[in-house]
Amino acid sequence: MTATVRPDGRQLKQLRELKVEVGNLARPDGSSQVRLGKNMVIASVFGPREQHPKFLALSDRANVKINYRMATFSVGDYKRSFPSRREKEISKVLSEAFSSVVITKHFPRSSIDIHVQMFESDGGSRTAAAIAVSAALADAGIPMRDLIGGIATGLYGDEVCLDLSGHEDMKGTGDMPILYSPELDEVSLFQLDGKFTFDQFKESFYTSIESIKEIVEVIKQALIAKYMKVKDEIAVVDDEEHEEDVQTIIQDTFISESVAEPTADETPKFNSSNISSFDPDDVPDGTTDIPEETVVVEPAATELREETAVEAVSEPVSEVMAEPVSEPVSEPIPFVPATEEAVVEKTTEEVVKTEPVEDETWYEDSLGLKPMGKKETLSNDDVLRDIEYSFEEDD
């Protein structure tokens, strides 16, 4: 049979158009969408997560469970909604195939759940599902020994044809789906349906292996395209440009806080709040050097401080005053004459002595409790004398 007799016009060793997209779903940990010819399949990965029910948990590794389902409208004939025998078979063989490449020992007593939904089927549905599962696992960040690719090669009109379509699968005499890991050089799944001669089997096997290497490269390119898209979304810039932007931000932020060095024509200005550690009289005439810890203030603050000091010195001070403090103080203390303080204290004492006592004070004597005079006070000697007298009466 010639190369032009295939129903869709492809060559005997020509693969159908393959499109792989990853990260197309937001809720799963990893997802992928694969279009192989007319096949359309979506895979989603959840996990590793806690195993339910717990009695199925494995103490040394994780469970890899693949649930393969076909939509009721995915095939031309009527399909029931509950899982068929074929769907259960594909779920089992895919779970075993991917358990061989996923590093399950890193996640003991956990489960990796993979859901595969076939929306349209047109030959080679299980191999298209395997491509989607491999891409979704890689998108989820599940550690694997290698990516897996899959393809089905069979006999159509006694000729070996790569990637059988739905029509060729039904009219052909043989079908051989293979899952293969190129880096490991390991076959994860091999099935054969029909009768093959040894030469046909050998040709079909090696044709599938070479085609799977191309499929794995397509998966890698889809993963790279996703993360290049993420890089563009977050707008990552080069290190040099990033450093320049940081320097610009720092300069704009702190330029208002920086202190300009005074020129020779300017008069040095001092901060009154820092007068305890810096004395303006210590600065020689004609110099503009200012200590680093001194902060420049407005001229109005300096003038106000000088006026306050002049007024305080000009006020009359009495002869009796406290000795001046040798150490400088941070804030000026108002000058109060000592004579005025003494007068205030004396007046306060006189008021306390002459103030009448409103409440009556009671004390105990031998005859009972008696009120004291309003202006009389009970001293300690009186209390002790009364106590001794009461003891003598008791004796």
Buried (B, 14 or more C-beta within 10 A) or exposed (E): EEEEEBEEEBEBBBBBEBEBBBBBBEEBBBBBBBBBBBBBBBBBBBBBEEBEEEEEBBEEBBBBBBBBBBBEEBBEEEBEEEBEEEBEEBBEBBBEBBBBBBEBEEBBBBBBBBBBBBBBBBBBBBBBBBBBBBBBBBBBEBEBEBBBBBBBBBBBEEBBBBBBBBBBBEEBBBBBBBBBBBEBEBBBBEEBBEEBEEEBBEBBBEBBBEBBEEBBEBBEEBBEBBEEEEEEEEEEEEEEEEEEEEEEEEEEEEEEEEEEEBEEEEEBBBBBEBBEEBEBEEBEEEEEEBEEEBEEBEEEEBEEBEEEEEEEEEEEEEEEEEEEEEEEEEEEEEEEBEEEEEEEEEEEEEEEEEEEEEEEEEEEEEEEEEEBEEEEEEEEEEEEEBEEEEEEEEE
